[in-house]
Each structure stands twice: as structure tokens, then as C-alpha cells.
Amino acid sequence: MCLALPGQIVELRDREAGIALVDLSGVRREVNVSLADDPGMPLGEGDWVLVHVGFALARIDEGQARDTLALLRQAADLQAELDEVRRGTVT
């Protein structure tokens, strides 16, 4: 299964090379944004993108990003609960 994560562009480091610093839930990584960059509407600081293995695949709006991040947090919480059930440590 492949998963793309929402990230917010913090800094465009090299527009010509398509490299930006992107914040992925508090972890900052250099990401190639050239696939998501549109000459008619160039990416900028504060824009949200979907990132998969170091590449921004698409621009998304902030609402989509926040909804996706909330779902990912819920999934992580559910996984933690399942792990507790398996270990028999549910209180």
C-alpha cells in the first residue's frame, strides 16, 4: 500500500530544480515539488502538497490537508488501542 502525506511548503529552496523544504507534521524534509508546480499558478510558501517518497504529487487545499491529517491521527490512535488489546493492557 502506498501512502501520500500532506505537507506544507516552508521554503522554496531551488525553484529551477523544483526543491522545497516541506513540513510533514513537524518533520521537515527537502521534497521535489516539480510534479505539482504549475507555471500558471506556481507553488509558494504556505501551500499544501501531497508527498510520496520525496516527491510532491499534487497541490491540495488546506482543508483537505487538515482533514487527511486528522484521519491519519485517528488511525494511529486506533492502532495504539488495538496494540493494547493484543498485549492485554487495556484498562
C-alpha positions in Angstrom: 0.0 0.0 0.0 1.3 3.5 -0.9 0.6 6.5 1.2 1.0 10.2 0.4 1.1 12.6 3.3 0.0 16.2 3.3 2.9 18.6 3.8 3.1 22.4 3.9 5.8 24.2 1.9 8.1 26.1 4.3 10.7 27.4 1.8 11.3 27.1 -1.9 15.0 26.3 -1.9 15.6 26.0 -5.6 12.6 26.7 -8.0 14.6 25.8 -11.1 15.4 22.3 -9.6 12.0 22.1 -8.0 13.3 21.6 -4.5 11.3 22.9 -1.5 11.6 22.4 2.3 8.3 20.8 3.3 6.9 20.4 6.9 5.3 16.9 7.2 3.6 17.0 10.6 6.6 18.6 12.3 9.3 16.8 10.3 11.0 19.0 7.7 12.3 17.4 4.5 13.5 18.5 1.2 11.0 17.5 -1.4 10.9 17.6 -5.2 7.8 19.7 -6.0 8.3 20.0 -9.7 5.4 17.5 -10.5 2.9 19.6 -8.5 4.2 23.0 -9.6 2.1 24.7 -12.2 3.6 27.6 -14.2 0.2 29.3 -14.4 -0.2 29.0 -10.6 3.3 28.4 -9.1 3.7 26.8 -5.7 4.8 29.1 -2.8 5.5 29.1 0.9 2.4 28.1 2.8 1.0 25.9 0.0 0.0 22.3 0.8 1.1 19.3 -1.3 0.7 15.5 -1.1 4.1 14.0 -0.7 5.1 10.4 -1.5 8.7 9.1 -1.3 10.2 12.6 -1.6 8.0 13.9 -4.4 5.0 16.3 -4.2 2.4 14.6 -6.4 -0.3 17.3 -6.2 -1.3 20.6 -4.7 -4.2 20.3 -2.2 -6.1 22.9 -0.2 -5.6 23.4 3.5 -9.0 21.9 4.3 -8.1 18.7 2.5 -4.7 18.6 4.3 -6.2 19.1 7.7 -8.9 16.5 7.1 -6.4 14.0 6.0 -4.1 14.6 8.9 -7.0 14.2 11.3 -7.9 10.9 9.7 -4.3 9.7 10.0 -4.2 10.7 13.7 -7.4 8.7 14.3 -5.9 5.7 12.5 -2.8 5.9 14.7 -4.9 6.1 17.8 -7.0 3.1 16.8 -3.8 1.2 16.0 -2.5 2.0 19.5 -5.7 0.8 21.1 -5.6 -2.5 19.1 -2.0 -3.0 20.2 -3.1 -2.5 23.8 -5.9 -5.1 23.4 -3.4 -7.6 21.9 -1.0 -7.1 24.8 -3.8 -7.3 27.3 -3.0 -3.9 28.8 -6.4 -2.3 28.3 -7.6 -0.6 31.4 
